[in-house]
Amino acid sequence: MSSVYQWTDDEDEVAMDAVTVSISSSTRILKIGGLEFGAPTAWVYWPERHTKEGKVAERTEGPYHDVRSALAYAEDAAHRHGFPKVVLALQHRDLWNKSWGVLAPSSGLG
């Protein structure tokens, strides 16, 4: 569904028209030359939505220790529940692995 993912690292920015995959790491290790993150964890969230078929309840699922699986689940959920897109909430942009897909050039869910 998403060829390029919209993303944000602003924890207060929420997309009400999308399934959101939040990616974070609870392990941060300061190293010479910068910040290095441990293994990422993902959560999948979608807001309440009203469709022709009825109400879709708000839901949060996770943690997923395999981000690729979380993204696939989010894409499937977006399709099933009529959301037009999947977006990302990143704790930090450096957590993104290019093998998971392409990020929009700049942050923002609008």
Buried (B, 14 or more C-beta within 10 A) or exposed (E): EBEEBBBBBEEEBBBEEBBBBBBBBEEEEEEEEEEEBEEBBBBBBBBEBEEEEEEBEEEEBBEBEEBEEBBEBBBBBBEEBEBEBBBBBBBBEEBBEEEBBEBBEEBEBE
